[in-house]
């Protein structure tokens, strides 16, 4: 009998650690605003050469589980860069044709914010990007992204709008939702950590603002939201029947945590240079796409 555990396996732990180390080295933990609108500090070849884009492919009993992918996505979210690692992992996990493709892969999701017949394509702005046409059929193909327009709301997702809509299996929709929610929980964790650091350093009336009760309450609530977001997505990875609901709930908590982190920064938290809005925009877009995936999950 297989025992249910909330802990990730060795694959998840090793891959998450390696990816996190690569991201720390590439970004030098710089402020997200210093690189997110330009070229990625990490090259796609650094990912593909290490085989990380294939980590989710199911081949045998030793393959990565969804719980493992949650661990990887959390690490990826903690240091957000504008590369399609998670979309590629999930596309290649659920499409044999995508797994054979050397480059990054994505898919198209219709959201409430777009006109009927138009899909949101995360990382569709990347040159030579291909997307899976259909996860439900053996005759699926990879379609070159032909963008109707670029979506500029979340620069970290490099999204585009396409007239082609991907068809999802229930399993693919659920797993993609969970992985994106895990990424969101990693983002929330990073934003809260940054807020704690700021509260320790920012002085007011001769004291760090973190010593003030109102700021403490904000940080405490943000920390609880981030922790609960992670818990929700872990359970979602283990409970297919409630996976999508857990993912949406987790993203809502992550959004609230980041909003509180922004408030702790005061007026500067809303400035372009601080960059906290990039995290919030990323999360809002993820929630829109995960909500749309609920029609298939």
C-alpha positions in Angstrom: 0.0 0.0 0.0 1.3 3.5 -0.9 1.3 5.9 2.0 0.1 9.4 1.3 2.7 12.0 2.2 2.8 15.7 1.9 6.6 15.8 1.4 8.1 16.0 -2.1 10.2 13.2 -3.4 13.9 13.3 -4.1 13.3 14.5 -7.7 11.4 17.5 -6.5 13.8 18.5 -3.8 16.9 18.2 -6.0 15.4 20.0 -9.0 13.9 22.8 -6.8 17.3 23.3 -5.1 19.2 23.4 -8.4 16.8 25.7 -10.0 16.7 28.1 -7.1 20.5 28.2 -7.0 20.7 29.0 -10.7 18.1 31.8 -10.3 20.0 33.3 -7.3 23.2 33.2 -9.3 21.7 34.7 -12.4 19.8 37.5 -10.7 22.2 38.1 -7.8 18.8 38.6 -6.0 18.4 42.0 -7.6 15.2 43.9 -7.5 12.8 42.5 -10.1 12.3 45.9 -11.6 15.9 45.9 -12.8 15.4 43.1 -15.3 11.8 42.0 -15.8 11.1 44.4 -18.7 14.3 43.5 -20.5 16.2 40.4 -21.3 15.9 37.5 -18.9 19.0 37.2 -16.6 18.8 33.4 -17.1 19.1 32.0 -20.6 16.7 29.3 -21.9 19.7 27.2 -22.8 20.7 27.1 -19.1 17.3 25.4 -18.5 17.2 23.1 -21.5 20.8 22.0 -21.3 20.2 20.8 -17.7 17.0 19.0 -18.8 14.8 20.9 -16.5 12.1 21.3 -19.2 11.7 17.5 -19.2 11.5 17.0 -15.4 7.7 16.5 -15.5 7.6 13.9 -18.3 6.1 10.7 -17.0 8.2 7.7 -18.1 8.2 5.3 -15.1 7.6 4.9 -11.4 10.5 7.2 -10.7 9.1 10.1 -12.6 8.3 13.4 -10.9 5.0 13.5 -9.1 2.7 16.6 -9.1 3.9 17.1 -5.5 7.5 17.3 -6.9 6.4 19.8 -9.5 4.8 22.0 -6.8 8.2 22.2 -5.0 9.9 23.2 -8.3 7.2 25.8 -9.0 7.5 27.3 -5.6 11.3 27.7 -6.1 10.7 29.3 -9.5 8.1 31.7 -8.0 10.5 32.9 -5.3 12.7 34.4 -7.9 10.5 35.4 -10.9 12.2 35.6 -14.3 10.5 36.0 -17.7 11.1 32.4 -19.0 8.5 29.7 -19.9 9.9 26.9 -17.7 6.6 26.0 -16.0 4.4 26.1 -19.1 7.0 24.0 -20.9 7.2 21.4 -18.1 3.5 21.0 -18.1 3.1 21.0 -21.8 5.7 18.3 -22.2 4.2 16.3 -19.3 0.8 16.1 -21.0 1.8 16.0 -24.7 4.2 13.5 -26.2 4.6 15.7 -29.2 5.6 18.6 -27.0 8.1 16.4 -25.1 9.9 15.7 -28.4 10.2 19.4 -29.2 13.6 20.9 -28.4 12.4 24.4 -27.6 9.9 25.9 -25.1 6.2 25.2 -25.4 3.1 26.9 -24.2 -0.7 26.8 -24.6 -3.7 29.2 -25.1 -6.4 29.8 -22.5 -9.5 31.9 -23.0 -10.1 34.2 -20.1 -12.9 36.5 -19.0 -10.9 39.5 -19.8 -10.5 38.7 -23.5 -13.0 38.7 -26.4 -14.7 35.5 -27.3 -12.5 33.2 -29.5 -9.3 34.8 -28.1 -6.9 33.0 -25.9 -4.2 34.2 -23.4 -0.9 32.6 -24.4 1.7 32.9 -21.6 5.1 33.7 -23.1 3.6 34.0 -26.5 5.7 37.0 -27.2 8.9 34.9 -27.2 10.3 34.4 -30.7 9.6 31.0 -32.3 7.3 29.9 -29.4 5.0 27.0 -30.1 1.9 25.9 -28.3 0.0 22.7 -28.0 -3.2 22.7 -30.1 -4.9 19.9 -28.2 -4.1 17.9 -25.1 -7.1 15.5 -25.7 -6.2 14.0 -29.0 -3.4 11.8 -30.4 -3.5 13.9 -33.5 -2.5 17.1 -31.6 0.0 19.4 -33.2 2.3 22.2 -32.2 1.2 25.5 -33.5 3.5 28.5 -34.0 2.1 31.4 -32.0 0.6 34.0 -34.2 -0.1 36.8 -31.9 -3.1 39.1 -32.4 -1.6 41.5 -29.8 0.8 41.5 -27.0 -0.5 41.5 -23.4 1.5 44.1 -21.4 -0.3 43.8 -18.1 2.3 41.3 -16.6 5.7 41.7 -18.3 7.0 38.7 -16.3 4.6 36.4 -18.3 5.4 37.9 -21.8 1.8 36.9 -22.7 0.2 37.3 -26.1 -3.4 36.9 -27.4 -4.1 34.3 -30.0 -7.1 33.2 -32.1 -6.2 29.6 -31.4 -7.6 28.0 -28.2 -5.9 24.9 -26.7 -8.2 22.0 -25.7 -7.3 20.6 -22.3 -7.9 17.2 -20.7 -9.3 17.4 -17.1 -6.0 16.1 -15.8 -3.9 18.7 -17.6 -6.1 21.5 -16.5 -6.0 20.4 -12.9 -2.2 19.9 -12.8 -1.4 23.2 -14.6 -3.7 25.0 -12.1 -1.9 23.5 -9.2 1.6 24.3 -10.5 0.7 27.9 -11.3 -0.8 28.2 -7.8 2.5 26.8 -6.4 4.4 29.4 -8.3 2.1 32.0 -6.8 2.8 30.8 -3.3 6.6 31.2 -4.0 6.0 34.7 -5.2 4.0 35.5 -2.0 6.8 34.1 0.2 9.4 36.3 -1.6 7.2 39.4 -1.3 6.6 38.9 2.4 10.3 38.3 3.1 11.1 41.6 1.3 8.5 43.4 3.4 10.0 42.0 6.6 13.4 43.2 5.5 12.1 46.6 4.7 10.2 46.9 8.0 13.5 46.2 9.8 15.4 48.8 7.9 12.9 51.7 7.4 13.2 54.1 10.3 10.4 56.4 11.5 10.4 58.4 14.7 13.8 56.9 15.5 12.5 53.3 15.3 12.2 50.7 12.7 8.6 50.6 11.4 8.6 46.9 12.1 8.3 47.8 15.8 5.0 49.4 15.3 1.9 47.3 16.1 0.0 48.1 12.9 2.9 47.0 10.8 3.4 43.9 12.8 -0.2 43.0 12.2 0.1 43.4 8.5 3.3 41.3 8.4 1.7 38.6 10.5 -1.4 38.4 8.3 0.7 38.4 5.2 2.8 35.6 6.6 -0.2 33.5 7.5 -1.7 34.1 4.0 1.6 32.9 2.3 1.8 29.9 4.6 -1.9 28.9 4.0 -1.4 29.5 0.2 1.4 26.9 0.2 -0.6 24.5 2.4 -3.6 24.7 0.0 -1.6 24.0 -3.1 0.2 21.0 -1.4 -3.1 19.4 -0.6 -4.4 20.3 -4.0 -1.5 18.3 -5.5 -2.6 15.2 -3.5 -6.4 15.5 -3.9 -7.5 15.6 -7.6 -11.1 16.0 -6.7 -10.4 19.4 -5.0 -7.2 20.3 -6.9 -8.7 23.2 -8.9 -10.6 24.7 -6.0 -7.4 24.5 -3.9 -5.4 26.3 -6.6 -7.8 29.2 -6.9 -8.0 29.5 -3.1 -4.2 29.5 -2.9 -3.8 32.2 -5.5 -6.4 34.4 -3.7 -4.3 34.1 -0.5 -1.1 34.8 -2.4 -2.6 37.9 -3.9 -3.7 39.1 -0.5 -0.2 38.5 0.9 1.4 40.5 -1.8 -1.1 43.3 -1.3 -0.3 43.5 2.4 3.5 43.4 1.6 3.0 46.4 -0.7 1.1 48.3 2.1 4.0 47.6 4.5 6.3 49.5 2.1 4.0 52.5 2.3 4.0 55.0 -0.6 7.2 53.7 -2.1 5.5 50.3 -2.4 3.4 51.5 -5.2 6.2 53.0 -7.3 7.4 51.4 -10.5 11.0 51.3 -9.3 10.2 49.2 -6.2 8.7 46.6 -8.5 6.2 45.0 -6.2 3.5 45.6 -8.7 5.1 43.1 -11.1 4.5 40.3 -8.6 0.9 41.4 -8.1 0.2 41.6 -11.9 1.8 38.2 -12.4 -0.5 36.7 -9.7 -3.6 38.4 -11.0 -3.0 37.0 -14.5 -2.3 33.5 -13.2 -5.6 33.6 -11.3 -7.4 34.6 -14.5 -6.0 31.7 -16.4 -6.5 29.2 -13.6 -10.1 30.3 -13.2 -10.6 29.7 -16.9 -9.0 26.2 -16.6 -11.7 25.4 -14.1 -14.1 24.7 -17.0 -11.9 21.7 -17.9 -10.7 20.5 -14.5 
